[in-house]
Amino acid sequence: MSLKRFYSYGLLFGCPFEEEDSNCPLDELRKLPIDKRLKNFNELSNIELTGLEEHHKNCLLRKECNLKRKKP
């Protein structure tokens, strides 16, 4: 298992944020039974994995910025 695949693996089982984005590309995948979720995930290309990771990183940055704005 590549490091990129290993890193993304945890995102399959839940969002690390309290509130998941409505446009998260992993949302539909997370709704599948675990065996199908793993099968579909293992069939993703490196390009698709990179896209998922980029989406997650951008989401993280947006949420961090929102938290900073909310602090007094």
C-alpha positions as CSV (number, residue, x, y, z in Angstrom):
1,M,0.0,0.0,0.0
2,S,1.4,3.3,-1.0
3,L,1.8,6.1,1.5
4,K,-0.8,8.2,-0.4
5,R,-3.3,5.4,-0.3
6,F,-2.5,4.8,3.4
7,Y,-3.1,8.5,4.2
8,S,-6.4,8.6,2.4
9,Y,-7.6,5.3,4.0
10,G,-8.7,7.0,7.2
11,L,-10.9,9.4,5.3
12,L,-13.0,6.4,4.1
13,F,-14.5,5.9,7.6
14,G,-15.4,9.4,8.6
15,C,-14.8,13.0,8.3
16,P,-12.3,14.3,10.9
17,F,-14.4,17.5,11.2
18,E,-17.6,17.9,13.2
19,E,-19.5,18.9,10.1
20,E,-18.8,17.2,6.8
21,D,-19.0,19.3,3.6
22,S,-22.1,18.8,1.5
23,N,-19.9,18.5,-1.6
24,C,-17.3,16.0,-0.1
25,P,-16.4,13.5,-2.8
26,L,-16.1,10.8,-0.2
27,D,-19.7,11.2,1.0
28,E,-21.2,8.7,-1.3
29,L,-18.4,6.2,-0.7
30,R,-18.8,6.4,3.0
31,K,-22.5,5.4,2.7
32,L,-21.5,2.1,1.2
33,P,-21.1,-1.1,3.2
34,I,-17.5,-1.5,4.4
35,D,-16.6,-4.3,1.9
36,K,-17.9,-2.3,-1.1
37,R,-16.3,0.9,0.3
38,L,-12.9,-0.8,0.5
39,K,-13.2,-2.4,-2.9
40,N,-14.1,0.9,-4.6
41,F,-11.4,2.7,-2.8
42,N,-8.7,0.2,-3.7
43,E,-9.7,0.6,-7.4
44,L,-9.0,4.4,-7.3
45,S,-6.1,5.6,-9.4
46,N,-3.3,7.7,-8.0
47,I,-4.8,10.7,-9.8
48,E,-8.2,10.1,-8.1
49,L,-6.5,9.7,-4.7
50,T,-4.6,13.0,-5.2
51,G,-7.9,14.7,-6.0
52,L,-9.5,13.4,-2.8
53,E,-6.5,14.5,-0.8
54,E,-6.5,18.0,-2.4
55,H,-10.2,18.4,-1.6
56,H,-9.6,17.4,2.0
57,K,-6.6,19.8,2.4
58,N,-8.7,22.7,0.9
59,C,-11.6,21.8,3.2
60,L,-9.2,21.8,6.2
61,L,-7.9,25.2,5.2
62,R,-11.4,26.7,4.8
63,K,-12.5,25.4,8.2
64,E,-9.3,26.7,9.9
65,C,-9.9,30.1,8.3
66,N,-13.5,30.1,9.5
67,L,-12.5,29.2,13.0
68,K,-10.0,32.1,13.1
69,R,-12.6,34.5,11.9
70,K,-15.0,33.4,14.7
71,K,-12.5,34.0,17.5
72,P,-12.8,37.3,19.3
